[in-house]
Amino acid sequence: MFDTVDDIYQFIGQAIYNALPDEWDEAKFTAILIEIDHFIESRQHYSLGGDIHSFDIEDTDEDIAWDEAFYALFKLMRKSESDIPWNKAQFSLLADGSFDLEFKYDPDLQWLNTVERDSASYKAMNSKDILKIKTWDGLPEDNDRTWIKQ
């Protein structure tokens, strides 16, 4: 499927580019890893003249979807089966063709991905915290996390 990290970067960048309108300044694609090989949530937006717009990425190859590219990247980066090198990735593409890919490991997201949905801990969370966890920035450091102790 993908032989190198560069192949993956090229695929993701091209998929983003193909989904954009003719005019744009910067595009960002954020992948939130929920379950390896099964589920990634994504958020996509581009800027043009200071305004932010959303876009939908489309598969650029009928056999390979963008989520498979992120799964492949995750697997290439981990050191062992149990290693989780990141659970959030953000691909930024500029109109001049340059790009940046950032990764982060969010312990709140990892906790959310492993807690049982019918547990007291999960039920103690408010929906705004869950939605915030599933963003690139996640929860602020000073956010109350009493639900972890439930």
PyMOL CGO cylinders between C-alpha atoms (Angstrom):
from pymol import cmd
from pymol.cgo import CYLINDER

trace = [
    CYLINDER, 0.00, 0.00, 0.00, 2.51, 2.64, 1.21, 0.3, 1, 1, 1, 1, 1, 1,
    CYLINDER, 2.51, 2.64, 1.21, 6.23, 1.94, 1.07, 0.3, 1, 1, 1, 1, 1, 1,
    CYLINDER, 6.23, 1.94, 1.07, 7.51, 5.00, 2.93, 0.3, 1, 1, 1, 1, 1, 1,
    CYLINDER, 7.51, 5.00, 2.93, 6.44, 7.85, 5.18, 0.3, 1, 1, 1, 1, 1, 1,
    CYLINDER, 6.44, 7.85, 5.18, 6.98, 10.15, 2.19, 0.3, 1, 1, 1, 1, 1, 1,
    CYLINDER, 6.98, 10.15, 2.19, 4.42, 8.11, 0.21, 0.3, 1, 1, 1, 1, 1, 1,
    CYLINDER, 4.42, 8.11, 0.21, 1.90, 8.68, 3.00, 0.3, 1, 1, 1, 1, 1, 1,
    CYLINDER, 1.90, 8.68, 3.00, 2.64, 12.41, 3.21, 0.3, 1, 1, 1, 1, 1, 1,
    CYLINDER, 2.64, 12.41, 3.21, 2.26, 12.73, -0.55, 0.3, 1, 1, 1, 1, 1, 1,
    CYLINDER, 2.26, 12.73, -0.55, -1.04, 10.85, -0.52, 0.3, 1, 1, 1, 1, 1, 1,
    CYLINDER, -1.04, 10.85, -0.52, -2.54, 12.92, 2.34, 0.3, 1, 1, 1, 1, 1, 1,
    CYLINDER, -2.54, 12.92, 2.34, -1.35, 16.21, 0.84, 0.3, 1, 1, 1, 1, 1, 1,
    CYLINDER, -1.35, 16.21, 0.84, -2.77, 15.33, -2.58, 0.3, 1, 1, 1, 1, 1, 1,
    CYLINDER, -2.77, 15.33, -2.58, -6.08, 14.21, -1.05, 0.3, 1, 1, 1, 1, 1, 1,
    CYLINDER, -6.08, 14.21, -1.05, -6.38, 17.54, 0.78, 0.3, 1, 1, 1, 1, 1, 1,
    CYLINDER, -6.38, 17.54, 0.78, -5.42, 19.51, -2.32, 0.3, 1, 1, 1, 1, 1, 1,
    CYLINDER, -5.42, 19.51, -2.32, -7.99, 17.65, -4.44, 0.3, 1, 1, 1, 1, 1, 1,
    CYLINDER, -7.99, 17.65, -4.44, -10.76, 18.57, -1.98, 0.3, 1, 1, 1, 1, 1, 1,
    CYLINDER, -10.76, 18.57, -1.98, -9.99, 22.31, -1.92, 0.3, 1, 1, 1, 1, 1, 1,
    CYLINDER, -9.99, 22.31, -1.92, -11.52, 25.07, -4.07, 0.3, 1, 1, 1, 1, 1, 1,
    CYLINDER, -11.52, 25.07, -4.07, -9.39, 26.96, -6.61, 0.3, 1, 1, 1, 1, 1, 1,
    CYLINDER, -9.39, 26.96, -6.61, -8.49, 29.72, -4.15, 0.3, 1, 1, 1, 1, 1, 1,
    CYLINDER, -8.49, 29.72, -4.15, -7.24, 29.16, -0.59, 0.3, 1, 1, 1, 1, 1, 1,
    CYLINDER, -7.24, 29.16, -0.59, -4.34, 30.22, 1.61, 0.3, 1, 1, 1, 1, 1, 1,
    CYLINDER, -4.34, 30.22, 1.61, -3.88, 27.37, 4.09, 0.3, 1, 1, 1, 1, 1, 1,
    CYLINDER, -3.88, 27.37, 4.09, -5.68, 24.08, 4.71, 0.3, 1, 1, 1, 1, 1, 1,
    CYLINDER, -5.68, 24.08, 4.71, -5.64, 22.02, 7.90, 0.3, 1, 1, 1, 1, 1, 1,
    CYLINDER, -5.64, 22.02, 7.90, -6.71, 18.43, 8.28, 0.3, 1, 1, 1, 1, 1, 1,
    CYLINDER, -6.71, 18.43, 8.28, -6.89, 17.11, 11.83, 0.3, 1, 1, 1, 1, 1, 1,
    CYLINDER, -6.89, 17.11, 11.83, -7.15, 13.36, 12.45, 0.3, 1, 1, 1, 1, 1, 1,
    CYLINDER, -7.15, 13.36, 12.45, -8.27, 12.18, 15.88, 0.3, 1, 1, 1, 1, 1, 1,
    CYLINDER, -8.27, 12.18, 15.88, -7.45, 8.49, 16.38, 0.3, 1, 1, 1, 1, 1, 1,
    CYLINDER, -7.45, 8.49, 16.38, -10.34, 6.83, 18.19, 0.3, 1, 1, 1, 1, 1, 1,
    CYLINDER, -10.34, 6.83, 18.19, -9.66, 3.17, 17.49, 0.3, 1, 1, 1, 1, 1, 1,
    CYLINDER, -9.66, 3.17, 17.49, -6.66, 1.83, 15.57, 0.3, 1, 1, 1, 1, 1, 1,
    CYLINDER, -6.66, 1.83, 15.57, -7.69, 0.32, 12.22, 0.3, 1, 1, 1, 1, 1, 1,
    CYLINDER, -7.69, 0.32, 12.22, -11.35, 1.07, 12.87, 0.3, 1, 1, 1, 1, 1, 1,
    CYLINDER, -11.35, 1.07, 12.87, -12.22, 4.69, 13.49, 0.3, 1, 1, 1, 1, 1, 1,
    CYLINDER, -12.22, 4.69, 13.49, -10.71, 8.14, 13.00, 0.3, 1, 1, 1, 1, 1, 1,
    CYLINDER, -10.71, 8.14, 13.00, -12.63, 11.38, 13.43, 0.3, 1, 1, 1, 1, 1, 1,
    CYLINDER, -12.63, 11.38, 13.43, -11.48, 14.27, 11.30, 0.3, 1, 1, 1, 1, 1, 1,
    CYLINDER, -11.48, 14.27, 11.30, -11.89, 18.00, 11.05, 0.3, 1, 1, 1, 1, 1, 1,
    CYLINDER, -11.89, 18.00, 11.05, -10.98, 19.95, 7.93, 0.3, 1, 1, 1, 1, 1, 1,
    CYLINDER, -10.98, 19.95, 7.93, -10.87, 23.64, 7.24, 0.3, 1, 1, 1, 1, 1, 1,
    CYLINDER, -10.87, 23.64, 7.24, -9.10, 26.11, 4.99, 0.3, 1, 1, 1, 1, 1, 1,
    CYLINDER, -9.10, 26.11, 4.99, -8.49, 29.82, 5.21, 0.3, 1, 1, 1, 1, 1, 1,
    CYLINDER, -8.49, 29.82, 5.21, -8.87, 32.41, 2.48, 0.3, 1, 1, 1, 1, 1, 1,
    CYLINDER, -8.87, 32.41, 2.48, -8.28, 36.08, 3.16, 0.3, 1, 1, 1, 1, 1, 1,
    CYLINDER, -8.28, 36.08, 3.16, -8.62, 35.57, 6.90, 0.3, 1, 1, 1, 1, 1, 1,
    CYLINDER, -8.62, 35.57, 6.90, -11.96, 33.73, 6.68, 0.3, 1, 1, 1, 1, 1, 1,
    CYLINDER, -11.96, 33.73, 6.68, -12.25, 30.08, 7.75, 0.3, 1, 1, 1, 1, 1, 1,
    CYLINDER, -12.25, 30.08, 7.75, -14.23, 27.58, 5.66, 0.3, 1, 1, 1, 1, 1, 1,
    CYLINDER, -14.23, 27.58, 5.66, -14.75, 23.85, 6.01, 0.3, 1, 1, 1, 1, 1, 1,
    CYLINDER, -14.75, 23.85, 6.01, -14.07, 21.30, 3.29, 0.3, 1, 1, 1, 1, 1, 1,
    CYLINDER, -14.07, 21.30, 3.29, -14.59, 17.56, 2.84, 0.3, 1, 1, 1, 1, 1, 1,
    CYLINDER, -14.59, 17.56, 2.84, -11.64, 15.44, 1.91, 0.3, 1, 1, 1, 1, 1, 1,
    CYLINDER, -11.64, 15.44, 1.91, -12.31, 12.79, -0.69, 0.3, 1, 1, 1, 1, 1, 1,
    CYLINDER, -12.31, 12.79, -0.69, -10.45, 9.61, -1.43, 0.3, 1, 1, 1, 1, 1, 1,
    CYLINDER, -10.45, 9.61, -1.43, -7.96, 10.16, -4.23, 0.3, 1, 1, 1, 1, 1, 1,
    CYLINDER, -7.96, 10.16, -4.23, -7.60, 6.49, -5.03, 0.3, 1, 1, 1, 1, 1, 1,
    CYLINDER, -7.60, 6.49, -5.03, -10.53, 4.09, -5.19, 0.3, 1, 1, 1, 1, 1, 1,
    CYLINDER, -10.53, 4.09, -5.19, -8.61, 1.49, -3.17, 0.3, 1, 1, 1, 1, 1, 1,
    CYLINDER, -8.61, 1.49, -3.17, -7.01, 3.70, -0.51, 0.3, 1, 1, 1, 1, 1, 1,
    CYLINDER, -7.01, 3.70, -0.51, -8.87, 6.07, 1.78, 0.3, 1, 1, 1, 1, 1, 1,
    CYLINDER, -8.87, 6.07, 1.78, -7.27, 8.90, 3.77, 0.3, 1, 1, 1, 1, 1, 1,
    CYLINDER, -7.27, 8.90, 3.77, -7.93, 7.10, 7.05, 0.3, 1, 1, 1, 1, 1, 1,
    CYLINDER, -7.93, 7.10, 7.05, -5.91, 4.12, 5.86, 0.3, 1, 1, 1, 1, 1, 1,
    CYLINDER, -5.91, 4.12, 5.86, -3.01, 6.50, 5.21, 0.3, 1, 1, 1, 1, 1, 1,
    CYLINDER, -3.01, 6.50, 5.21, -3.16, 7.74, 8.81, 0.3, 1, 1, 1, 1, 1, 1,
    CYLINDER, -3.16, 7.74, 8.81, -3.40, 4.15, 10.11, 0.3, 1, 1, 1, 1, 1, 1,
    CYLINDER, -3.40, 4.15, 10.11, -0.32, 3.24, 8.05, 0.3, 1, 1, 1, 1, 1, 1,
    CYLINDER, -0.32, 3.24, 8.05, 1.56, 6.27, 9.38, 0.3, 1, 1, 1, 1, 1, 1,
    CYLINDER, 1.56, 6.27, 9.38, 0.63, 5.37, 12.95, 0.3, 1, 1, 1, 1, 1, 1,
    CYLINDER, 0.63, 5.37, 12.95, 1.88, 1.81, 12.47, 0.3, 1, 1, 1, 1, 1, 1,
    CYLINDER, 1.88, 1.81, 12.47, 5.16, 2.96, 10.89, 0.3, 1, 1, 1, 1, 1, 1,
    CYLINDER, 5.16, 2.96, 10.89, 5.82, 5.30, 13.81, 0.3, 1, 1, 1, 1, 1, 1,
    CYLINDER, 5.82, 5.30, 13.81, 5.12, 2.97, 16.71, 0.3, 1, 1, 1, 1, 1, 1,
    CYLINDER, 5.12, 2.97, 16.71, 7.94, 1.04, 18.31, 0.3, 1, 1, 1, 1, 1, 1,
    CYLINDER, 7.94, 1.04, 18.31, 5.85, -1.98, 19.38, 0.3, 1, 1, 1, 1, 1, 1,
    CYLINDER, 5.85, -1.98, 19.38, 2.29, -3.30, 19.17, 0.3, 1, 1, 1, 1, 1, 1,
    CYLINDER, 2.29, -3.30, 19.17, 1.41, -1.61, 22.46, 0.3, 1, 1, 1, 1, 1, 1,
    CYLINDER, 1.41, -1.61, 22.46, 3.12, 1.72, 21.69, 0.3, 1, 1, 1, 1, 1, 1,
    CYLINDER, 3.12, 1.72, 21.69, 0.89, 4.75, 21.02, 0.3, 1, 1, 1, 1, 1, 1,
    CYLINDER, 0.89, 4.75, 21.02, 3.19, 7.38, 19.49, 0.3, 1, 1, 1, 1, 1, 1,
    CYLINDER, 3.19, 7.38, 19.49, 0.30, 9.81, 18.88, 0.3, 1, 1, 1, 1, 1, 1,
    CYLINDER, 0.30, 9.81, 18.88, -3.47, 9.95, 18.91, 0.3, 1, 1, 1, 1, 1, 1,
    CYLINDER, -3.47, 9.95, 18.91, -3.87, 13.30, 17.16, 0.3, 1, 1, 1, 1, 1, 1,
    CYLINDER, -3.87, 13.30, 17.16, -2.27, 14.38, 13.90, 0.3, 1, 1, 1, 1, 1, 1,
    CYLINDER, -2.27, 14.38, 13.90, -2.63, 17.66, 12.05, 0.3, 1, 1, 1, 1, 1, 1,
    CYLINDER, -2.63, 17.66, 12.05, -1.58, 18.13, 8.43, 0.3, 1, 1, 1, 1, 1, 1,
    CYLINDER, -1.58, 18.13, 8.43, -1.20, 21.78, 7.35, 0.3, 1, 1, 1, 1, 1, 1,
    CYLINDER, -1.20, 21.78, 7.35, -0.87, 22.58, 3.65, 0.3, 1, 1, 1, 1, 1, 1,
    CYLINDER, -0.87, 22.58, 3.65, 0.01, 26.00, 2.25, 0.3, 1, 1, 1, 1, 1, 1,
    CYLINDER, 0.01, 26.00, 2.25, -1.02, 27.19, -1.21, 0.3, 1, 1, 1, 1, 1, 1,
    CYLINDER, -1.02, 27.19, -1.21, 2.66, 27.23, -2.27, 0.3, 1, 1, 1, 1, 1, 1,
    CYLINDER, 2.66, 27.23, -2.27, 2.79, 23.44, -1.73, 0.3, 1, 1, 1, 1, 1, 1,
    CYLINDER, 2.79, 23.44, -1.73, 4.74, 23.44, 1.53, 0.3, 1, 1, 1, 1, 1, 1,
    CYLINDER, 4.74, 23.44, 1.53, 3.31, 21.41, 4.38, 0.3, 1, 1, 1, 1, 1, 1,
    CYLINDER, 3.31, 21.41, 4.38, 3.76, 20.53, 8.02, 0.3, 1, 1, 1, 1, 1, 1,
    CYLINDER, 3.76, 20.53, 8.02, 2.57, 17.51, 9.94, 0.3, 1, 1, 1, 1, 1, 1,
    CYLINDER, 2.57, 17.51, 9.94, 2.30, 17.69, 13.72, 0.3, 1, 1, 1, 1, 1, 1,
    CYLINDER, 2.30, 17.69, 13.72, 1.60, 14.85, 16.12, 0.3, 1, 1, 1, 1, 1, 1,
    CYLINDER, 1.60, 14.85, 16.12, 0.58, 14.80, 19.74, 0.3, 1, 1, 1, 1, 1, 1,
    CYLINDER, 0.58, 14.80, 19.74, -0.37, 12.31, 22.37, 0.3, 1, 1, 1, 1, 1, 1,
    CYLINDER, -0.37, 12.31, 22.37, -3.36, 13.48, 24.42, 0.3, 1, 1, 1, 1, 1, 1,
    CYLINDER, -3.36, 13.48, 24.42, -3.80, 11.46, 27.63, 0.3, 1, 1, 1, 1, 1, 1,
    CYLINDER, -3.80, 11.46, 27.63, -7.40, 12.67, 27.95, 0.3, 1, 1, 1, 1, 1, 1,
    CYLINDER, -7.40, 12.67, 27.95, -8.22, 11.25, 24.52, 0.3, 1, 1, 1, 1, 1, 1,
    CYLINDER, -8.22, 11.25, 24.52, -6.47, 8.00, 25.37, 0.3, 1, 1, 1, 1, 1, 1,
    CYLINDER, -6.47, 8.00, 25.37, -8.49, 7.74, 28.58, 0.3, 1, 1, 1, 1, 1, 1,
    CYLINDER, -8.49, 7.74, 28.58, -11.72, 8.54, 26.71, 0.3, 1, 1, 1, 1, 1, 1,
    CYLINDER, -11.72, 8.54, 26.71, -10.92, 5.88, 24.10, 0.3, 1, 1, 1, 1, 1, 1,
    CYLINDER, -10.92, 5.88, 24.10, -10.45, 3.17, 26.74, 0.3, 1, 1, 1, 1, 1, 1,
    CYLINDER, -10.45, 3.17, 26.74, -13.17, 3.93, 29.29, 0.3, 1, 1, 1, 1, 1, 1,
    CYLINDER, -13.17, 3.93, 29.29, -16.40, 1.93, 29.12, 0.3, 1, 1, 1, 1, 1, 1,
    CYLINDER, -16.40, 1.93, 29.12, -19.32, 4.06, 27.94, 0.3, 1, 1, 1, 1, 1, 1,
    CYLINDER, -19.32, 4.06, 27.94, -21.58, 2.73, 30.70, 0.3, 1, 1, 1, 1, 1, 1,
    CYLINDER, -21.58, 2.73, 30.70, -19.06, 3.37, 33.48, 0.3, 1, 1, 1, 1, 1, 1,
    CYLINDER, -19.06, 3.37, 33.48, -19.55, 5.94, 36.25, 0.3, 1, 1, 1, 1, 1, 1,
    CYLINDER, -19.55, 5.94, 36.25, -16.46, 7.80, 35.03, 0.3, 1, 1, 1, 1, 1, 1,
    CYLINDER, -16.46, 7.80, 35.03, -17.84, 8.27, 31.54, 0.3, 1, 1, 1, 1, 1, 1,
    CYLINDER, -17.84, 8.27, 31.54, -21.28, 9.21, 32.80, 0.3, 1, 1, 1, 1, 1, 1,
    CYLINDER, -21.28, 9.21, 32.80, -19.68, 11.84, 35.07, 0.3, 1, 1, 1, 1, 1, 1,
    CYLINDER, -19.68, 11.84, 35.07, -18.28, 13.72, 32.06, 0.3, 1, 1, 1, 1, 1, 1,
    CYLINDER, -18.28, 13.72, 32.06, -20.11, 16.58, 30.46, 0.3, 1, 1, 1, 1, 1, 1,
    CYLINDER, -20.11, 16.58, 30.46, -20.57, 16.54, 26.69, 0.3, 1, 1, 1, 1, 1, 1,
    CYLINDER, -20.57, 16.54, 26.69, -18.61, 19.79, 26.23, 0.3, 1, 1, 1, 1, 1, 1,
    CYLINDER, -18.61, 19.79, 26.23, -15.51, 18.14, 27.72, 0.3, 1, 1, 1, 1, 1, 1,
    CYLINDER, -15.51, 18.14, 27.72, -15.90, 15.15, 25.40, 0.3, 1, 1, 1, 1, 1, 1,
    CYLINDER, -15.90, 15.15, 25.40, -16.20, 17.40, 22.35, 0.3, 1, 1, 1, 1, 1, 1,
    CYLINDER, -16.20, 17.40, 22.35, -13.23, 19.52, 23.46, 0.3, 1, 1, 1, 1, 1, 1,
    CYLINDER, -13.23, 19.52, 23.46, -11.07, 16.40, 23.98, 0.3, 1, 1, 1, 1, 1, 1,
    CYLINDER, -11.07, 16.40, 23.98, -11.80, 15.45, 20.37, 0.3, 1, 1, 1, 1, 1, 1,
    CYLINDER, -11.80, 15.45, 20.37, -10.19, 18.64, 19.02, 0.3, 1, 1, 1, 1, 1, 1,
    CYLINDER, -10.19, 18.64, 19.02, -6.56, 19.37, 18.22, 0.3, 1, 1, 1, 1, 1, 1,
    CYLINDER, -6.56, 19.37, 18.22, -6.15, 21.54, 21.32, 0.3, 1, 1, 1, 1, 1, 1,
    CYLINDER, -6.15, 21.54, 21.32, -7.98, 19.21, 23.70, 0.3, 1, 1, 1, 1, 1, 1,
    CYLINDER, -7.98, 19.21, 23.70, -8.82, 20.26, 27.24, 0.3, 1, 1, 1, 1, 1, 1,
    CYLINDER, -8.82, 20.26, 27.24, -6.91, 23.10, 28.89, 0.3, 1, 1, 1, 1, 1, 1,
    CYLINDER, -6.91, 23.10, 28.89, -4.39, 22.05, 31.54, 0.3, 1, 1, 1, 1, 1, 1,
    CYLINDER, -4.39, 22.05, 31.54, -6.43, 23.66, 34.31, 0.3, 1, 1, 1, 1, 1, 1,
    CYLINDER, -6.43, 23.66, 34.31, -9.66, 21.88, 33.32, 0.3, 1, 1, 1, 1, 1, 1,
    CYLINDER, -9.66, 21.88, 33.32, -11.24, 19.91, 36.16, 0.3, 1, 1, 1, 1, 1, 1,
    CYLINDER, -11.24, 19.91, 36.16, -10.80, 16.19, 35.51, 0.3, 1, 1, 1, 1, 1, 1,
    CYLINDER, -10.80, 16.19, 35.51, -12.78, 14.73, 38.40, 0.3, 1, 1, 1, 1, 1, 1,
    CYLINDER, -12.78, 14.73, 38.40, -14.28, 12.15, 36.03, 0.3, 1, 1, 1, 1, 1, 1,
    CYLINDER, -14.28, 12.15, 36.03, -10.92, 10.36, 35.84, 0.3, 1, 1, 1, 1, 1, 1,
    CYLINDER, -10.92, 10.36, 35.84, -11.11, 9.60, 39.55, 0.3, 1, 1, 1, 1, 1, 1,
    CYLINDER, -11.11, 9.60, 39.55, -14.62, 8.13, 39.40, 0.3, 1, 1, 1, 1, 1, 1,
]
cmd.load_cgo(trace, "trace")
